[in-house]
């Protein structure tokens, strides 16, 4: 059964971003900590490793000073937004959307133990596998939940220990079945290995019959669409899909199980993708960005409830050159969760939100 949401309590406002944050001197040994990241160790289950690194929910609640999650509703959409705390069947170490449901009794689109739109990784060119407190830094660092209004909530995270990223994510439900998400962040210092900073979000999908995501081929447009069905074969293989005009080449130490480091030959032509869940469709629509990439894993969400299959992960990331990252990171996303009405309906939703930017399909 879905967990009962925590009651909202008033929380103090998080500290504002410093206008000079990107140019400020790094915190104690920040760059040195990055230089000491492990190159590679024998891997174990990420979940098993992470369980050793996470503090208990009571300790996190004491750090944030109030509620860790709450329920937001509009007429045809309900979701639970929360930080990295545990909540009934929801495990500690996963943030974002704990539960996403629509009228009619369909189960949550996201795996109840995990989450959707989970701020999962900061990364650069160096490997960190074997050190979960670095690999999963946004998930293990303190995060503040705050409800801003009847249909709006915020997750705030102070500068993280290694990558030094301060972030704020605002979730706002809109009638009848929309969730608008705005992410703003700024690193405290540069020195990223490979000259870039990556930000990775994961959505663990709750046993869909079809694990695929669908997007437009890199040479097609909203006016003349050609659809691509994409499912990676195994976790990490050909996992990341770049935009048709993404020519950025960053040096990354290889890892066959790292989604951001292993590229599909496919390219996308418009900044959106969708997937099917029961009789619903889940559409991810992004404001155009030259740094946006999609990613997929057929098994990122572990075993399904029946134990006879795996839950896929429908993911996305920003991979930003260091100079631009130090000026500030931003991502705007609309999540649409509605009854499936065909691909023409998907395209209508995309055009409606992107407007003129969607017609041009050119990143700003």
N, C-alpha and C positions, 0 to 999 in steps of 0.2 A: 504494500500500500504506500502511496506517496506520503512523505513526512508532513507533519503539521508545521506551518511557517511560524517563525518567531515573531512575537509582537514587536512593533517598532518602538524604539525609544529615542529621544532626542540625543544627538551626538554633537560634540563640538565641531566647528568648521575646521577642515584640514588647512594647513598652512598654504598660503598662495604660492604660485610659482614665482621664483625670483626672475626678473627680466634678464639678469646677467648670469643665470644658472649655467648656460652652456659654456660661458667664457670663464667661469669661476675656477679658482684653483681646486684641484681634485682633493677629495677627502683623504684621511690618513692612509697612505700606502695603497690607494685605489689602483693606480697603474701597476704597482708592484704586485698586487694580488692577481691581476690579470696575467702577468708574466709568469707566475708560478702555477698556472693551471696545468693539470696533468695532461700529457699528450695522449695516452691510451692505456687502459688497463682491461683485464678480462671482464667482459660484460656479464651482468646478471639481470634478472627481471627488474625493469625500471620501477615497477610498483613495489617490489620487495625492498629495493634500495631506498626509495623515497620514504617508506614507512619508518626507516631507521632515523631519517633526518628531521621528521616533522615533530613539532611540539604538540602537546595535547590541546584540545579546543578550549579548555578553561584558561590556559595560559594565554592563548590568542585573544580570548574575550577580554582578559584583563588588560592586554596591550591596547586594544582598540577602544575600550571603555564603553561598549554598548552592544546593540544587536549586531549579529553577523549576517543576517539575511532577512528578507521579507517578500511578501507576495504582491505583485502588481497585476491589475486586471483592466481590460476593456471588454466590450461586449462579446467578442469572439476569440479572445486570446487571454491566457493566464500564464504568468511565469513567476518563478521564484528566482530572485537575484541575490547573490551572496558572495562573500569573500572566501578565503581559504579554510574556513572552519568546517568541522564536521557537523552534520545535521541529520539525525536518524540514519537512514540508509545511505545518505550522501557522505562520501569519505572526505576527510581532511586533505588539503593539498590540491583542490580543484575549485576554481572561481568562475564567475560569470553567471550563466543560466543553469541553475540546479534542475529546474523542471520547466517544460514548455508543453502546454496542453491547449486543446480547443474543445468547444462543446461537442458532446456526442460520445464521450467515454473512451476515446482513443488514448492509449498510454502516452506518457511523455516521449517526445521525439528524441530526447537525449537520455543516455544511459543513466538511471537514477543514482548509481554510485559515483558517477563522474559529473560532467557538465558539458554545456555548449558555450561557444565563444570564450573558452578558457584561455586566459593569458598564460601561455605555456613556457616559452623560452625567450631569453635574449641570447644572441649568439654572434660570433664573428668567425674568422677563418680557422680558429684553433679548436681541436677536439676537447670535449670535457666529459665524455662518457666515463663513468666510474666515479664521478663526483656529483651526486644529485643536487647538492646545495648550490652548485653553479649551473648545471644543465637545466634544472627546474627553478631557477632563482625567483621568477615571479610567483611561483606556487608555494615556496617555502618561506618567503619574506613576509613580514606583517603587512596586512592590507586592511584598510578601514572601509566598512560599509556605512553608507548614510542614505536615508530616504529623503529626497528633496521635495516630494509632492505626491499627490494621489497616484500618479502613473509614472513617476520618475525616481530613479535611484542612481547612486554614484559609488564607484569603487576608487579609492585613492591609495596610492602606494608611495611612500617616501623613497628617496634614492636607495637603490638596492646595493648590497655590499660590494659586489664585484664589478658589474657593468655600470653602476652608478646612475640608473635611470629612475627618475621621478615621473609618475604617471597618474592620470585621472581619466576614468572611463565613465561616461554618462549613458544610462539606458532610459529611453523614454518610449512608453507604449502610446500608440495612436490608433484611433478607431479606423476600421473594426478589427484588423488583424495584423498590425504593423508594429515592429520594434525598431526604433532608430537608435543607433549606437555611435557615439563620438569618443574617440581615443586621442588624447593629447599627452605628449611626454617630452622630456628633455634629459639627455645625459649630462652628468656633471663634468666629464672630462673625455678627451679623445684617447688616442693610443690603441685603437681597436686593431686586432690582428687581421691582416688582409685589407685594411683600409675601409671597412664597412661595419655597420651594425644591423643585425637582423632582429625582427620581432615576429614571434610565431604564435598563432591562435589555433586551438584544436576544438573541434566539436565531435563528441563521441555519440554516434547515432545508434538508437536503441533497437537493434535487430530488424532493420528494414529488409523487405523481400528482395529489393534491388539495391546493391551496395554502391551503384554508380553515381557519379555526378555528371551533369550535362552542361555544356557551354557551346558557344559559337566558335567554329573553326577560325584560325588566325587570319585567313584571307576572306572572311565573310563579314557581313554587317547586319545591323538590325533590319534594314530594308530588304536585304537579300541574304537571309540566314542559311547557314549550313551547319547542322548540329553535329557535335562530337559526344559520344558516350565514353566516359573515362573511368576505368577501375584499374588501379595498379595491381600487379600480379602477386607480389609479396611485399611485406612492409619494407619500405626504403627503396625498392627498385623502380626507377623511372617515375619517381613520386611527385616531382614538382613541375608544374606547367607555367611557363612564362608567357608574357604578352607577345603579340606578334612583333612589336617594335622594341622589345627589351633586348638590348645588345650589351648589357653590363656583364663583364667577366671578372669575377672576384676569385682570388686564390683561396681555396678551402682545403684543409687537410681531409683526405678521403675517409669515408665511413660508409659501408654498404647499407647500414640501417638508419642513416640520418636522412630524413625526408628533404631538408633544404639543400642537401649536397648532391642529390641524384635527380637528374633532369629527364623528363619525358621529351621525346621528339615533337610532341604536339605543342601547338601554340594557341592561345585564346585570342579572340577578336573583339570582345566586349567585356567590361569589368563586372561580370556576374556569372553565377552558376546556380543550378538547382538540383535537387534530389527528391525522390518520392518516399513518402512514409505513410503506409496504409492508404487511405483515400485522400490524403493531404499532399501538398507540395511545400517544400521548404526552399525559398529563393533567397540567395545572398546577393545583394546588389551593392556595389562599391562606387563611391565617387572616384572618377578617373585619377590614377596615380601612376607615375612611371616606375614605381618601386613595388607594385603589387604583384604577388605570385600566388597561384593556387597550389594545393597539395592534397594528396589522398593516401590513405592506408586502408587495406582491406580488413585489418585486424587490430587497429590502434585502440579500439575500445574493449579489448579482451573478449572473452567468451560471451555469447548471448545467454539469455535467461535459461533456455532449454539445454544449454551445454553442447549443442550439436553444430554450432556455427560460430562465427566471430562477428563482432560489431565493428563496422568501418569508422574511420575518422575522416570527416570532410573539413579540410583545414585551409588556412591562408596565411600569408606572411608579407611583411615589408622587408625589403633588403635595400638598405639606404647607404650611399657613400658617406664616409665619415664627415666630410665638410657640411653636407646637407643635414645629417643627423644632429650635429651640434647646434644647428639653428632651430631644431625642434621637430618632433615626429608627430604626424597626425594621420588619422584614418577615420573616414565616415562610411557607415554601413547601414543599409536598411535590410532587416530580416522580415520576410513575408511568410506567414504560415497560414494557409488557407486551403479550402477544398480544391482538389485538382480539377482544372477546367481546360486542359490542353496547352500546347506550346504557344499558341497565339495569345492566350491569356498571360502566360509568363512574359512574353515580349511586351504586352501592354503595361504590365507592372514595371518593367524595366524602363520603358520610355517615359512613363508617368513620373518616375522619381528622378531619372537622370536628365530629362528635358533636353535642352540643346547639346549638353555635354555628351549625352548618350548617342545623339545622332552623328556627331563628329567622330566619336570613339577614339579621340586622341587625348592622351594624358596631358594635363596642364603642366 
